[in-house]
Amino acid sequence: MVIIRRSEERGRADYGWLDTRHTFAFADYDDPKYRGFRNLRVINEDRVQPGQGFPTHGHRDMEIVSYVLTGALEHKDSLGTGSVIWPGDVQRMSAGTGVRHSEYNPSKDEPVHFLQVWVLPERQGLEPGYEQKHFPDDDKRGRLRLIASRDGADGSVTIHADVKIYAAVLEPGERVRHALGEDRHAWLQVARGAVTLNGRPLVHGDGAAVSGEPALAIAGAQRAEVLLFDLG
């Protein structure tokens, strides 16, 4: 079964400095049909204006992944981490018992466009932590590149949850296939461009929940970038 979540159906908030789209219920936006999928809780597509950002605030008991598409995102947290996240970078922050952080656009003239993903951790009360790695387009072109996993396999960032996250960059006509194991589920998010999923057309901002299917066949329709979540 494939259930498609169209881009235009997502929640939206525009604060001037931030234009954000919510795939799942978040903040003031609620949709009883979309309050997450398995242990995937948040996929926000955020655009932050130059010199603006999220001031210091707190989280706990959540695995937070940031994936920058264009621009740059400056991160600071109560663990002492300070970094800039660029396109191709994957940031994982484990909020655990509690962490405070800020995310800003350091550019004077270019917006930053990124996906913010929240996943429920395998257990509460984990030690807070931070990890950041770079995955260039060449590593993702025409293939599903593992970027986050429970065991840090294949150089991916370690995420404390039963999930594997893959990224792919597909040119028109390029195809990738992902087999779903027994009792596994998947969510596909189109970060940009257009693809087909098992023959169904998806465009930028669309997502799809997949259950009870043996595999996902993803083909580029336009030049596209996708994130695939393999979930328990």
N, C-alpha and C positions, 0 to 999 in steps of 0.2 A: 504494500500500500504506500502510495506517495501522496502527501497532502501539501499543496503549494500555498505559501504565504506570500502574497503579492506585495511589492514594494509600496504601492499606494495605500494599502490597507494598514500599514504600520502606524504607530503613534508618532506624533511630531510635536516638537516644541521649538520655538524660535525666540531666543532671548536677545537678539541683536548680536551679541558677541559669540553666541553659540547657536548653531542650527543642528538639531539632533533628531534622529529617527529611531524609534524603538520597535524592534521585532517582537519583543515580549513585554509584558507589563513592567513598568518602571516609573518611579516617582509618582507624579499625578496621573499617569496614564495607566488604565487597567482594561484588560480584555480577558474575561473568564476563560476564553478558548485558548489564549496564548499567555500563560503564566510560566513559561519555560517548556522544555522538552527533555525528559529524563533528568539528568543532573545539570543540564545546560540552562542557565537562568536569565542571562542577559546577552543580547547582541545589540549594541547601540552604534549607529553610524553617526559620528560627530564631525562637525566642521567648526573649527575655532578660529576667530579672526586674529590678525596680527597683534601681538602684545597682550593678548587676553588669555584666560584660562580658568582652571578650577582651583580656587584657593585651598589652603590646607584643611583637610577634613579626615574623618576616621572611618575605618572599616574593620570588620572582624569576621572570622570563619567564612572566608570566600577566597577562591583562586581567581585572580584578575589578570587577564591577558590583554595587552594592547598591541595592535597591528597597524602600523602607519602606512598609508597609501601615498600621500604626497605631503610635502612640508616636513616639519620637525616638531617634536614634542619634548619639552624639558621636564624631567622628573626629579623631585626631591622628596625624601621621606624620613620618618623618625628613626629608621635604622642607620641613618648616616649616608644613604645612597644619594648620589647626584649624578644624573646622566642625561644625555640627549638621545632620543629615539628617532631614527631615520627610516625612510622606506626600505623594507627588507628586514628591519629589526623586529624581533619578537621579545616583548617584555612580559615576564611573569612575576607577579607579586602575590605572595601568600599572606593574606591578612591575619590568619590564625587568631591568636589571643588578642590581637589589636595592633593596628599600625595607622599612623597619620601620614598623609602625603599630599602633594600638590602636583598639578600637571599644567604647564603653560606653553603657549606658542611663543618661542623666543624671537621669531622673525618680526621685522618692522614692516614688511609689505606682503608677505605670502601667508594665506591661510594654511592651517594644517587639517588634513582629512584623514581620519583613522577609525578603526573599529575597536570598540571596547567590549570585551567578552568576560562574563562572570560564570564560573562553574562551581557548584557545591563541592567542597572537599570531602575526602573519604571519611574524615572524622573531625570533630570540633576540637579546639584547643591546641592546634598545631603551633609550632614555633614560627613566628613571622619570618619571611625570607624574600629575597629578590634575585632574579636572574634575567640576563639579557643576552641574546645571541643574534647574529646576522645571517640571513639566508638570501643570497643574491638571486636575481631573476633567473640566471643561468641554471641554478639548482632546482628551480620550479618549472622551467619551461618544458612543456610536453610531458610532465610527470607529476605525480602526487608526492610532494616532499614532506616527510614527517617533520613538524616544527615543535610539537609538544607531546609528551607522553609520560605515563606513570613512572617508567624506568629510565627516562632520558635516552632512549635508544637512538642510534644513528645520529648522535650529536644534537638531538632535540633538547629543548628546555624541559626540565622536570616539573610536572604538574601533579599535585597530590590529589588525584581523582581518577576514576575509571573512565578515561577518555584518551583518545588519540586524535590530535589535530593535524591535518594536512593542508598544504597550500599548493596551488597549481596555477601556472600561467599558460594559457592555451591560445594558439593562433587559430583562425578559422579552419575547420576541418580536422584539427588535432583532437585525438581521443585518448581518454584514460579510463581505466576500469578499476573498481574497488570492490572486492568480495566482502560481503558481510558475514561474519561468523554466526554460529547458532546463538540465538537470543541476543544478538546485537542490533543496534538501531543507528541511524545516521541523520545528521542535519547538514544540508548543503546551503551555503550562503554565497551569493554572487556579489563580490566586492566591486567589480566593474565589468563592463562589456556584456556579452550575452552567450549563453550555452544552451544545450539541450541536456536534460537528465532523463535517461530511459525514454528518449523520444519526446519529452515534454519541454517546451520552450521556457527558458528563464532569462530574465534580464537583470541589470544592475539593481540591487536592493531586494530582489526576490530571495526567498528561502524555501526550503522544502524539507519536510519530515519524512523519513523513510523507515518503514518497519515491515517485516515479513517478506522482504525481497532478497533474493540470493546475492544480488550485486547491484552496484551503481555504474552505469555507463554514461560518462560525461563527455560531451563533444563541444568544441568551440564553434560558435556561430559568428561572433565578432571576436576581436582580441579581448580576452577575458582573464580575470583573476578570481579564483574561488577559494573558499575555506571549506573543508570537509571535516565534520566531527563524527568520529566513530565512538558510540556510546553504549554503556552497559544497560 
